[in-house]
Amino acid sequence: MALYYLDTSALVKLYIRERGTDQLLRLASRSSNHRFAVLALAQVEFHSAIRKRERLGDIDAPVAAQVLGRFERHLEGRFLRQVVSDSVLDTATALVDRYPLRAYDAIQLAGCIAFTTAAGGQQPVFVCADRQLLDAAGCEGLEFLDPCE
């Protein structure tokens, strides 16, 4: 049983079919017994990603509502959540000073670093579909996975 920390680019792949979905669905299958963690901020990012797809016409309103409802149920019972604390924000600030990261990406990575400390010795695998963010995670000593590879 492994522990995976999903950034929002990976999290969306569990609910919307796109490149990398099959690998994430295999990891998330009930028979795998893997555990998953997300940053509390991912709730807002996930809603934004789904609503954007709805506005662009990629998915219709009933599908968007169904996906968001399913995600909210999973958020309550299936995902471990890392809070966005002052410490996470301080770490994210340091990360943007070291790497060419967007602010929310740095906060995601900082959340994983904080979660690693709180996970009692079990290091999560950082799962993301952004090469720059994965490179930064590797430089920070995290094990990582790109579901699209």
Secondary structure, 3 states (H helix, E strand, C coil): CCEEEECHHHHHHCCCCCCCHHHHHHHHCHHHCCEEEEECCHHHHHHHHHHHHHHHCCCCHHHHHHHHHHHHHHHHHCEEEECCCHHHHHHHHHHHHHCCCCHHHHHHHHHHHHHHHHCCCCCCEEECCCHHHHHHHHHCCCCEECCCC
